Amino acid sequence: MQQRHRVVVIGAGFGGLAVARGLRDERIEIVVVDANNFHTFQPLLYQVATAGLGGDEIAYAVRGIFRRQRNVTFRMARVTAIDIATRTVELSAGPPLAYDTLIVAAGAVSNSFGTPGVDDHAFTLKSLEDSVALRNHVLGTFEAVAADPTTASGSALSVVVCGGGPTGVELAGGLMELFDHVLAKDFPRIDIGTARVVLVEAADRLLATFAPKSGARAERTLTRRGVEVITGAGVHSVDATSVLLTDGRRIEAGTVVWTAGVRANPLAAMLGMPLGRGQRIVVGPDLAVPGHPEVFAIGDIAVDADTPLPQVAQPAIQGGRHVAAQIVRRLDGRATEPFRYHDKGSVATIGRHDAVAELSNGFRLSGTLGWLAWLGLHILYLMGFRNRVNVVVNWTWNYFTYDRAARLLTEADVDPGPGDEAE
Ligand SMILES: Cc1cc2nc3c(=O)[nH]c(=O)nc-3n(C[C@H](O)[C@H](O)[C@H](O)COP(=O)(O)OP(=O)(O)OC[C@H]3O[C@@H](n4cnc5c(N)ncnc54)[C@H](O)[C@@H]3O)c2cc1C
């Protein structure tokens, strides 16, 4: 019997899932490989970091996603090498995987741009582990100061968020709410005024990829809610207790979060091809790697040099669907078609009751309407019915009570911070 065509998909993110689902009716064998056995809904990582949601509410088991799709199998393993000549992928666990078609959809990682001290002392917000580590550190610092106020400096509770894009804005707004509405009540003996949230952006405004009006609105709303917004000054360096800005100012803080940039997952280099902007895999118009029609790259890890797309969910999802269709065309002996991206717009929440949503036709929503649009979209795209129900219940509870359920901390959760050695 002739062996089925085997498609190996690296990454169960937005792009990888879209490819596998797009091939659901085909007589093809699909193997999805991911280092984790779950898909992470990254747009809500900041909610986990600020104790609004639990980690399991924004993640979904890959095996559960494909339970009814019989042509998919899953391998939980880290990809350690790709051999384009022999068409094999080496894995951290189990035998290598041979492929007929390879989809590289391993996403992006944080990029410190070589800023001194960032890799050693700053938290990042790219994965579920990152968001849980940040939440535990913030809550753990409050517990440490409550246990012994004399050991903590006045700035131990302060957080500096580096990067005023959507992630930085959402995180700063979420942290301020956590401090003012939850931790202020949980820790009545702590002067919550010493817990500053400072948002630093090198450009002269927030939300650079949105209209100037939206950036200005975000700055006004955050400032009104108590976030200290600094624009026009970059981060020069970070050490264990402070951030030094390029204008010479130093901000003391017990927690520093870096959301100022991403680059392609280092896995991109495994193809042995020249890389493009942000170390991304350069793809042709149909999203295949030049000279290798059997290898496609999609989402955050890929770039079409002529039409670079933003590293957000929609290019990954649409790219995944496109690649699924191209695989079918190739197997039918037809030529592949170029990918056309349909920009649906962008949305960023600034906190309770406030968000900015910009649609591709120029229509703009802000305030409560923008916030409702943000809520609806996130619930719609969240994976799994149980997660959607849990998130709606949790958000409704948080909304009316100003409470946050996801703030349990065990002894083992309290980490001294990035780069610091545990005793
Ligand atoms: C904090 C945050 C907030 C965001 N907010 C928004 C938003 O509001 N709206 C929006 O549109 N976009 C948002 N984004 C961006 C969006 O999440 C990404 O653009 C999108 O996830 C990219 O999809 P992808 O399929 O390319 O990669 P990802 O979704 O990142 O998936 C990559 C997968 O590859 C796996 N992987 C990585 N390396 C390996 C390896 N070596 N071996 C095996 N598996 C591996 C990972 O575990 C992961 O599951 C946000 C991102 C972050 C970090």
The ligand as a Gaussian input file, in Angstrom:
#p B3LYP/6-31G(d) Opt

LIG

0 1
 C        2.133000      38.850000      25.552000
 C        1.658000      38.763000      24.123000
 C        0.476000      39.396000      23.748000
 C        0.023000      39.323000      22.438000
 N       -1.153000      39.933000      22.114000
 C       -1.630000      39.810000      20.859000
 C       -2.898000      40.367000      20.521000
 O       -3.572000      40.979000      21.348000
 N       -3.339000      40.196000      19.246000
 C       -2.608000      39.517000      18.308000
 O       -3.058000      39.368000      17.184000
 N       -1.420000      38.997000      18.600000
 C       -0.910000      39.109000      19.851000
 N        0.297000      38.568000      20.162000
 C        1.102000      37.938000      19.090000
 C        0.601000      36.564000      18.741000
 O        0.382000      35.797000      19.914000
 C        1.627000      35.891000      17.839000
 O        1.794000      36.695000      16.697000
 C        1.181000      34.502000      17.423000
 O        1.110000      33.661000      18.551000
 C        2.132000      33.909000      16.387000
 O        1.682000      32.639000      16.063000
 P        2.724000      31.528000      15.571000
 O        1.906000      30.344000      15.171000
 O        3.664000      32.096000      14.588000
 O        3.611000      31.192000      16.863000
 P        3.195000      30.847000      18.352000
 O        1.757000      31.054000      18.591000
 O        4.172000      31.573000      19.193000
 O        3.470000      29.280000      18.456000
 C        4.751000      28.739000      18.359000
 C        4.739000      27.335000      18.953000
 O        5.982000      26.715000      18.650000
 C        6.424000      25.957000      19.764000
 N        7.872000      25.839000      19.684000
 C        8.790000      26.823000      19.758000
 N       10.030000      26.316000      19.629000
 C        9.903000      24.975000      19.469000
 C       10.823000      23.910000      19.284000
 N       12.151000      24.102000      19.201000
 N       10.328000      22.672000      19.182000
 C        8.995000      22.415000      19.246000
 N        8.081000      23.400000      19.416000
 C        8.525000      24.665000      19.512000
 C        5.954000      26.787000      20.953000
 O        5.835000      25.987000      22.124000
 C        4.602000      27.320000      20.467000
 O        3.542000      26.480000      20.843000
 C        0.782000      38.616000      21.483000
 C        1.966000      37.968000      21.835000
 C        2.402000      38.039000      23.155000
 C        3.675000      37.343000      23.554000

